[in-house]
Amino acid sequence: MIDHTHDVGASSWVPGANEHPDFPVQNLPLGVFSVGGGERRIGTAIGEHVLDLTELAPKLPIPVRAALAEPTLNALFALPGTDRLALRQAVFALLTSEGKQHRIMPFLKPLADCTLHLPFRIGDYTDFYVGIHHATAIGKLFRPDNPLLPNYKHVPIGYHGRASSVRVSGTPVVRPRGQIKAPDADAPAHAPARRLDCELELGVWIAGDNDLGTTIPVDLAWDRIGGLTLLNDWSARDIQAWEYQPLGPFLAKNFLTTISPWVVTTEALAPFRVAQSPRPDGDPAPLPYLQSADDQTEGALSIDLGITLSTAAMRDKGLAPQRLAQGNSADAMYWTVAQIVTHHASGGCDLHAGDLLGTGTLSGQAKGSEGSLIELTEGGKRPLVLAGGETRTFLEDGDELALVAHARREGYRSIGFGPCVGRVVPAA
């Protein structure tokens, strides 16, 4: 899957693209945008510009032209992966050839003039729990002697989330209300959450369709992975603690899930596929339907992940956002992306283009690589000290939290995922 579009020496004539930290020509993520309240269109990010693929469609490969006229990416990702690869290669050629500059320049829009939208019409959203260090840390808070439940190393754990409240980066985070029961209270109260948290995740966009009752073999699962995004599954920990038994998350999660607007495609991520970390001695081998030598050899992804926080007081003082955590997805995921796709369909569930899967919180093992505040503060026992002297255990109104991600590997140009930001506002 690695080809000339990944060449570290390739350069684009688009001003600023070659030095851009997220969107050089080796990336070419796909998204949906509008300008000045106009119609939604499909585009690709290149530097600080958006190339309007809807308008450019007559100059692009024939199989994708009709899909590019749609207001979402669903139709494009319902096509065979070879068609999206042909689109990538065609766009790459247009943006790297000096002879094309004058013909293509009119199709470029300044990113600052564009409004970015949800890239897909999301049919379903499922959140997994494949970050083993996160699962262990959370388990230790509640079950110090037995942090991981017996099924964790046998089956990719997941639950069905709420697709209707998935929103694009920049959407305000309205503090949720729910039932909260303090440990010393006789009864719960309905109140705004006080332990509002983030979750650093990757989102997996499904490509193609399978019929109800069919399955997806693990060796073919990457054919069903269209691309990745950043995903913040905001969590109200105090609401969650009371309501999650016996059926799991509900109001603690369904008030908002934030995603980055750009889909970093499977094709762009090809150089960053690496070997899955070997299971520790004594861990059970996956059941046969989840086993694949190829997936273990190149099914993990090397993506640097981080969290930054900016409070209202920090912004008033002109202080830069403070980095809270930094880790890598390859160190965090006990199950590969292919394994979670295969498991999702293993009972006969039909997956469709535009469905969204979350990986679950991706925390590293090292201090400072935790993907949530509940881990960073050890359940609120150890407040974080911020620039300017403020402290935080959980998020307060006015706090702006951002997730960041860059895929990096020696010999290749690093590529980024763009913004995944939310600012907390008071409960309604």
Wavefront OBJ file of the C-alpha trace (Angstrom):
o trace
v 0.000 0.000 0.000
v 3.038 2.297 0.278
v 3.568 4.144 -3.009
v 4.836 7.417 -4.479
v 2.244 9.451 -2.554
v 4.205 8.670 0.634
v 7.561 9.842 -0.740
v 9.192 11.953 1.974
v 10.750 14.133 -0.720
v 7.491 14.960 -2.488
v 6.514 18.624 -2.348
v 3.467 20.661 -3.292
v 3.163 24.017 -4.994
v 0.442 25.055 -2.499
v 1.918 27.822 -0.291
v 2.829 26.583 3.185
v 1.893 22.950 2.555
v 5.409 21.531 2.675
v 6.063 22.902 6.169
v 2.599 22.222 7.543
v 2.614 20.056 10.702
v -0.670 18.313 9.877
v -1.514 18.527 6.195
v 1.430 18.110 3.823
v 0.738 16.521 0.454
v 1.536 13.065 1.885
v -1.636 13.257 4.006
v -4.599 14.459 1.902
v -7.347 13.790 4.480
v -10.966 13.958 3.390
v -13.730 16.056 4.922
v -16.878 18.080 4.390
v -16.872 21.882 4.347
v -18.900 24.926 3.356
v -18.041 28.542 2.658
v -20.186 31.474 3.735
v -23.212 29.387 4.610
v -23.248 27.705 1.211
v -23.837 24.077 0.352
v -21.748 21.333 1.920
v -18.978 20.035 -0.291
v -16.273 17.378 -0.109
v -12.690 18.542 0.136
v -9.172 17.595 1.120
v -6.899 19.561 3.442
v -3.592 20.752 2.021
v -1.610 23.124 4.235
v -3.900 25.978 5.279
v -6.227 25.383 2.327
v -9.069 23.094 1.338
v -9.121 21.695 -2.176
v -12.745 21.596 -3.336
v -13.131 18.067 -4.718
v -16.826 18.528 -5.464
v -16.054 21.382 -7.829
v -12.992 19.593 -9.176
v -14.853 16.315 -9.777
v -14.955 16.522 -13.615
v -11.142 16.409 -13.594
v -10.990 13.374 -11.259
v -11.379 9.600 -11.904
v -14.814 8.662 -13.236
v -15.867 6.155 -10.498
v -15.707 8.804 -7.755
v -17.382 11.711 -9.542
v -20.958 10.988 -8.483
v -19.899 10.326 -4.867
v -18.120 13.695 -4.726
v -21.411 15.457 -5.473
v -22.867 14.214 -2.164
v -22.908 16.352 1.036
v -21.197 13.600 3.083
v -18.467 11.012 2.544
v -20.828 8.033 2.842
v -21.150 7.378 -0.890
v -17.400 7.780 -1.451
v -16.583 5.286 1.297
v -19.170 2.844 -0.015
v -17.028 2.492 -3.156
v -14.196 -0.046 -3.419
v -10.953 1.014 -1.799
v -9.261 0.982 -5.212
v -11.465 3.924 -6.241
v -10.410 5.986 -3.222
v -6.791 5.102 -3.907
v -7.197 6.328 -7.491
v -8.681 9.572 -6.121
v -5.731 10.016 -3.757
v -3.210 9.454 -6.528
v -5.017 11.844 -8.888
v -5.190 14.623 -6.265
v -1.537 14.046 -5.339
v -0.550 14.480 -9.002
v -2.514 17.717 -9.292
v -0.978 19.197 -6.133
v 2.628 18.244 -6.900
v 2.849 19.187 -10.579
v 3.887 22.790 -11.168
v 2.239 22.617 -14.565
v -1.160 22.116 -12.920
v -0.886 25.098 -10.564
v -2.824 27.685 -12.582
v -5.575 25.187 -13.466
v -6.074 24.012 -9.881
v -5.563 27.240 -7.925
v -9.221 28.366 -8.386
v -10.376 25.219 -6.572
v -8.407 26.067 -3.401
v -10.261 27.717 -0.523
v -8.508 29.253 2.492
v -9.133 26.986 5.459
v -9.878 30.055 7.585
v -12.878 30.824 5.333
v -14.318 27.303 5.619
v -16.759 25.827 8.093
v -16.027 22.142 8.709
v -18.862 19.671 9.257
v -19.340 16.066 10.297
v -17.743 14.087 7.488
v -20.352 11.314 7.500
v -24.006 10.716 8.151
v -23.286 8.405 11.074
v -25.572 5.389 11.127
v -24.146 3.775 14.249
v -21.454 4.458 16.844
v -19.763 1.799 18.978
v -17.147 2.506 21.629
v -14.575 -0.144 22.504
v -12.253 -0.502 25.491
v -8.998 -1.746 23.941
v -6.579 0.504 25.860
v -5.248 -2.011 28.364
v -3.329 0.476 30.516
v -6.454 2.632 30.851
v -8.585 -0.404 31.681
v -6.041 -1.495 34.288
v -5.772 1.961 35.863
v -9.539 2.403 36.067
v -9.920 -1.111 37.411
v -7.392 -0.427 40.167
v -9.464 2.520 41.376
v -12.448 0.237 42.020
v -10.904 -3.242 42.316
v -7.305 -2.850 43.546
v -6.756 -6.607 43.799
v -8.440 -7.523 40.511
v -8.323 -4.552 38.092
v -9.082 -6.459 34.868
v -12.223 -8.557 34.690
v -11.733 -12.154 33.459
v -13.059 -11.545 29.945
v -10.813 -8.578 29.061
v -7.957 -10.547 27.473
v -10.299 -12.892 25.619
v -12.760 -10.525 23.930
v -12.627 -6.915 22.659
v -15.001 -5.155 25.061
v -17.386 -2.568 23.608
v -20.781 -0.932 23.983
v -23.156 0.861 21.637
v -22.939 4.646 21.961
v -25.185 7.473 20.835
v -24.610 8.483 17.199
v -26.937 11.513 17.346
v -24.662 13.413 19.758
v -21.411 12.973 17.834
v -20.252 16.448 16.847
v -17.326 18.038 15.065
v -14.445 19.799 16.814
v -15.330 23.192 18.275
v -18.818 22.263 19.453
v -19.315 23.567 23.036
v -19.354 20.948 25.778
v -22.519 21.680 27.764
v -21.978 20.287 31.247
v -24.461 17.404 31.563
v -26.976 16.812 34.318
v -27.754 13.419 35.731
v -28.362 11.414 38.851
v -25.404 11.570 41.243
v -25.136 9.711 44.520
v -22.386 10.774 46.897
v -20.845 7.912 48.913
v -22.276 9.296 52.160
v -25.720 10.179 50.770
v -28.848 8.156 51.380
v -30.301 8.918 47.961
v -29.166 10.342 44.618
v -29.734 13.926 43.472
v -30.266 15.277 39.974
v -27.505 17.826 39.400
v -24.813 19.025 36.985
v -21.811 16.704 36.764
v -18.872 17.767 38.927
v -16.392 15.152 37.682
v -16.374 15.971 33.962
v -13.596 14.142 32.125
v -12.108 13.614 28.676
v -11.145 10.389 26.919
v -8.307 10.338 24.379
v -9.380 7.952 21.630
v -9.054 7.208 17.955
v -12.199 6.906 15.866
v -12.389 4.302 13.095
v -14.567 5.050 10.063
v -16.066 2.005 8.374
v -15.911 1.671 4.600
v -18.103 -0.608 2.495
v -21.065 -2.690 3.636
v -21.789 -6.252 4.718
v -25.182 -7.881 4.864
v -26.898 -8.791 8.111
v -25.798 -12.281 9.146
v -22.399 -12.108 7.451
v -18.990 -11.712 9.064
v -15.667 -9.989 8.304
v -12.566 -12.215 8.436
v -9.714 -10.564 10.306
v -7.406 -10.811 7.282
v -9.935 -8.768 5.273
v -10.831 -6.270 7.988
v -8.522 -3.529 6.720
v -10.591 -3.459 3.530
v -13.441 -2.223 5.742
v -11.432 0.504 7.492
v -11.750 3.740 5.543
v -9.746 5.999 7.810
v -9.237 7.341 11.288
v -10.113 10.443 13.258
v -9.495 11.767 16.755
v -12.333 11.095 19.171
v -13.075 12.518 22.630
v -15.734 10.518 24.439
v -16.497 13.102 27.125
v -17.450 11.381 30.378
v -19.283 12.479 33.521
v -17.600 10.219 36.057
v -19.934 10.948 38.965
v -23.029 10.238 36.876
v -21.339 7.141 35.457
v -20.476 5.722 38.886
v -24.165 5.618 39.908
v -25.840 4.584 36.665
v -23.470 2.162 34.954
v -24.490 -0.981 36.831
v -25.673 -3.334 35.451
v -25.899 -2.162 31.820
v -23.000 0.242 31.420
v -22.652 3.901 30.320
v -25.756 5.944 29.542
v -26.225 9.652 30.396
v -22.592 9.818 31.498
v -21.552 9.447 27.858
v -24.435 10.320 25.550
v -24.379 14.124 25.939
v -21.495 14.665 23.471
v -18.742 12.879 21.591
v -16.301 15.179 19.762
v -14.398 14.152 16.625
v -11.785 15.865 14.497
v -13.329 16.875 11.150
v -10.756 15.299 8.820
v -10.623 11.617 7.916
v -7.010 10.513 7.719
v -7.408 7.734 5.188
v -6.178 4.173 5.425
v -4.055 4.889 2.364
v -2.322 7.826 4.066
v -1.669 5.714 7.174
v -0.001 2.840 5.306
v 3.587 3.781 6.345
v 2.593 3.947 10.004
v 1.338 0.388 10.345
v 3.674 -1.483 12.679
v 3.827 -4.776 14.553
v 1.355 -5.311 17.361
v 2.999 -5.444 20.785
v 3.398 -9.091 21.831
v 1.110 -10.315 24.562
v 2.772 -10.791 27.938
v 3.717 -14.332 28.926
v 0.733 -16.136 30.357
v -1.895 -14.121 28.482
v -4.376 -16.219 26.488
v -4.037 -16.379 22.727
v -6.943 -14.824 20.806
v -9.606 -17.248 19.654
v -9.066 -18.433 16.057
v -11.486 -15.941 14.465
v -9.337 -13.088 15.861
v -5.960 -14.591 14.931
v -3.935 -13.388 11.959
v -0.166 -13.516 11.524
v -0.302 -10.601 9.087
v -2.358 -8.495 11.484
v 0.123 -9.131 14.292
v 2.983 -8.171 11.954
v 1.532 -4.895 10.679
v -1.861 -4.317 12.283
v -0.900 -1.741 14.907
v -0.522 1.982 14.227
v 2.258 4.296 15.388
v 0.403 7.511 16.181
v 1.605 9.992 18.783
v -1.328 11.165 20.899
v -1.629 14.035 23.352
v -3.924 16.185 25.482
v -3.659 19.930 26.117
v -5.693 22.151 28.439
v -6.342 25.877 28.435
v -8.355 27.462 31.251
v -10.178 30.791 31.074
v -7.604 32.301 33.437
v -4.739 31.040 31.290
v -6.260 32.590 28.191
v -6.793 35.902 30.021
v -3.095 35.921 30.934
v -1.993 35.002 27.412
v -0.595 31.634 28.552
v -0.268 28.839 26.015
v -2.284 25.643 26.462
v -0.570 23.195 28.792
v 0.216 19.674 27.685
v -1.228 17.156 30.123
v -0.321 13.863 28.465
v 1.662 12.366 25.581
v 1.696 8.749 24.412
v 1.542 6.451 21.381
v -1.297 4.292 20.123
v 0.948 1.297 19.433
v 1.815 1.091 23.125
v -1.785 1.430 24.283
v -3.947 -0.968 22.269
v -4.318 -4.565 23.440
v -6.461 -5.385 20.400
v -5.796 -4.162 16.856
v -8.214 -2.116 14.788
v -8.767 -5.125 12.523
v -9.653 -7.301 15.510
v -12.308 -4.902 16.776
v -13.884 -4.667 13.311
v -13.879 -8.439 12.970
v -15.313 -8.943 16.447
v -18.049 -6.366 15.844
v -19.310 -8.316 12.841
v -18.563 -11.785 14.207
v -22.124 -12.283 15.426
v -23.604 -11.227 12.091
v -23.878 -7.464 12.668
v -24.024 -5.451 9.451
v -21.512 -2.591 9.316
v -21.981 0.222 6.808
v -19.965 3.053 5.310
v -19.919 5.913 7.792
v -20.342 3.810 10.916
v -17.991 4.982 13.671
v -16.021 2.825 16.109
v -14.114 4.313 19.041
v -11.037 2.527 20.333
v -11.603 3.461 23.956
v -9.176 5.565 25.968
v -5.579 5.109 24.788
v -3.306 5.522 27.781
v 0.335 4.504 27.901
v 2.044 2.674 30.702
v 4.464 5.500 31.524
v 3.619 8.382 33.833
v 2.391 11.319 31.767
v 0.824 9.200 29.036
v -2.595 8.809 30.653
v -5.536 9.500 28.350
v -8.028 10.802 30.933
v -8.118 13.098 33.948
v -9.376 10.349 36.224
v -6.074 8.570 35.594
v -3.889 11.686 35.629
v -5.275 12.717 39.030
v -5.682 9.182 40.429
v -9.409 9.534 40.763
v -9.204 13.163 41.888
v -6.752 12.502 44.738
v -3.774 14.263 43.134
v -4.756 17.583 41.487
v -2.801 18.773 38.469
v -0.926 22.040 38.921
v -1.368 24.281 35.886
v 0.498 27.299 34.561
v -0.473 30.334 36.608
v -0.971 28.267 39.766
v -4.447 26.826 39.131
v -5.192 23.214 39.936
v -7.551 20.718 38.333
v -8.902 17.311 39.187
v -11.702 17.396 36.611
v -12.853 19.975 34.052
v -14.374 23.284 35.122
v -16.561 25.664 33.126
v -14.445 27.671 30.690
v -11.806 24.953 30.309
v -10.854 24.167 26.726
v -9.431 20.718 26.136
v -7.789 19.586 22.910
v -6.639 16.210 21.625
v -3.702 16.133 19.212
v -2.301 13.348 17.034
v 0.543 12.880 14.558
v 1.564 9.713 12.759
v 5.361 9.500 12.695
v 7.871 6.985 11.421
v 11.497 7.302 10.367
v 11.858 7.751 6.627
v 8.366 9.173 6.114
v 6.743 12.590 6.376
v 4.743 12.947 9.579
v 1.050 13.698 9.129
v -1.513 15.122 11.561
v -5.177 14.693 12.363
v -6.191 18.326 12.838
v -8.195 19.798 15.720
v -10.342 17.937 18.239
v -11.320 20.688 20.664
v -14.142 21.367 23.102
v -14.749 24.175 25.591
v -16.878 23.461 28.657
v -19.897 25.731 29.218
v -22.284 25.701 32.208
v -25.126 23.211 32.439
v -28.360 24.285 30.790
l 1 2 3 4 5 6 7 8 9 10 11 12 13 14 15 16 17 18 19 20 21 22 23 24 25 26 27 28 29 30 31 32 33 34 35 36 37 38 39 40 41 42 43 44 45 46 47 48 49 50 51 52 53 54 55 56 57 58 59 60 61 62 63 64 65 66 67 68 69 70 71 72 73 74 75 76 77 78 79 80 81 82 83 84 85 86 87 88 89 90 91 92 93 94 95 96 97 98 99 100 101 102 103 104 105 106 107 108 109 110 111 112 113 114 115 116 117 118 119 120 121 122 123 124 125 126 127 128 129 130 131 132 133 134 135 136 137 138 139 140 141 142 143 144 145 146 147 148 149 150 151 152 153 154 155 156 157 158 159 160 161 162 163 164 165 166 167 168 169 170 171 172 173 174 175 176 177 178 179 180 181 182 183 184 185 186 187 188 189 190 191 192 193 194 195 196 197 198 199 200 201 202 203 204 205 206 207 208 209 210 211 212 213 214 215 216 217 218 219 220 221 222 223 224 225 226 227 228 229 230 231 232 233 234 235 236 237 238 239 240 241 242 243 244 245 246 247 248 249 250 251 252 253 254 255 256 257 258 259 260 261 262 263 264 265 266 267 268 269 270 271 272 273 274 275 276 277 278 279 280 281 282 283 284 285 286 287 288 289 290 291 292 293 294 295 296 297 298 299 300 301 302 303 304 305 306 307 308 309 310 311 312 313 314 315 316 317 318 319 320 321 322 323 324 325 326 327 328 329 330 331 332 333 334 335 336 337 338 339 340 341 342 343 344 345 346 347 348 349 350 351 352 353 354 355 356 357 358 359 360 361 362 363 364 365 366 367 368 369 370 371 372 373 374 375 376 377 378 379 380 381 382 383 384 385 386 387 388 389 390 391 392 393 394 395 396 397 398 399 400 401 402 403 404 405 406 407 408 409 410 411 412 413 414 415 416 417 418 419 420 421 422 423 424 425 426 427 428
